[in-house]
C-alpha cells in the first residue's frame, strides 16, 4: 500500500546536522507514492548537496532561483497539499514564528494557502530546543495551527544524550498522514485537548510459559501507537502503555513498556485515575499459564498440558472504576457475528466508543499497515470507515472522541 499515493508534498530541508537524513526521508516519501518538491535553506547545503536531492525531485535552494519566475513560491505553495520541514533548525523555526521569508523553505511555508497544513520536525541540540525564546516560537506556531512534531530523546550530534533528535522516518511519515487527513489544527481543537490526559494501551502481551517461551499474538502495536501520536499531535498529554513491539519510541509522550497482561493492568491502574480519555487498543492475552516453569522445559516424549488462568480484563475494570467525564474507548476484533458481539461488548465493558475490526473485512486488524474499522456508539449509531493506513484510522477515531468529550463538557 502506498500511504501517500499521489499526494503533493513540499519538503523543506534546513541547516541542522540531521539534514544528512533528508535524502532517506525524501526517498521514503516517494516510495509511499507522494509527489515531492524540495526547498533548501542555504545552511542545509552545508550538510547535503542539491545534486543528491535533485536526482529524485525538483529542488529550489534560493529565494531567486535561476530559470524560475519570481512568483515560483506562490505556484509551489498552491501546488502543495502539505508542507513538511524536516529537519527544522532553530533559526528556521524562529523565522517562521515571526514571518521572515528570506530562505526558500520559509518563503514557501509563508506562501501556503490557509487551508494547507504545515508540519515541522525540529532537530537541534537540547540547549537550543529548551531556550524559552524558542519554546515561545513553538507555542506561537502551534497556536497558528502548525503541526510541530516533538523531537526525540537520544544521542545527539554533540555526543550528549538529550531531547533534540530528528524523529524516525516512520514518526515523520505518520505526522504527515495526520496532517493530510485532519488539515490545519485549528485553535479550538487545541483548546479542547490542551491540559487533557490520554492513556492508550497498545501491542500484544507475552505470557511466560517457561524461562524462554511465551504465549502471545500477532499484534504489531501500530494501531495503538498511531492513536497515541494522533492524540499527542492535537495537544493532549499522552501516556502509552505498550506490550513488546518492534516500533520506534514515539517522541513527545510517556512510554511505559510492559510484557504481561498483569503488568499492563498494573501500569494502567497507575495512570487511569488522572486520565480524561482511555483507549484500550492493546491485544491483551485473555489467559496466562497458571504455573510458569522457572527454568527451560526440556524436550521429552510425554505430552505437555498447560493449565491457563484468566488475566484481568483491564478495560472492564476501567469501565467499573471510571469517574464522571472520563471517556473510554475499547477495541474488538471479531471473527464471527461481529455486529452482535460488538454491541454486547460495548454494553458489557461500559465504553463510550467501540472500534470494531472484523477478520472478514479485507485489510483489517492485526499486523498489517492498513485497517478497516467500524465505530459503534452507545446510542446505536454506527460509522463504517473505508480501509486506510492506521494513522488515518487513528485521526478518525480521535475525531469521534472529540465528539464525545466535546458533548460531555460543552467546550466545543
Ligand atoms: O474481550 P475482548 O478481549 O474481546 O475485548 C477487547 C477489548 O478489551 C480491547 O479494547 C482490549 O484492549 C480490552 N482488553 C483488556 N484486557 C483484557 C482483554 C481485553 O483491556 N484482558
Boltz pocket constraint, residues with backbone or C-beta under 6 A from the ligand:
constraints:
  - pocket:
      binder: B
      contacts: [[A, 201], [A, 261], [A, 280], [A, 281], [A, 282], [A, 283], [A, 284], [A, 285], [A, 286], [A, 311], [A, 312], [A, 313], [A, 314], [A, 315], [A, 316], [A, 329], [A, 330], [A, 331], [A, 332], [A, 333], [A, 345]]
      max_distance: 6.0
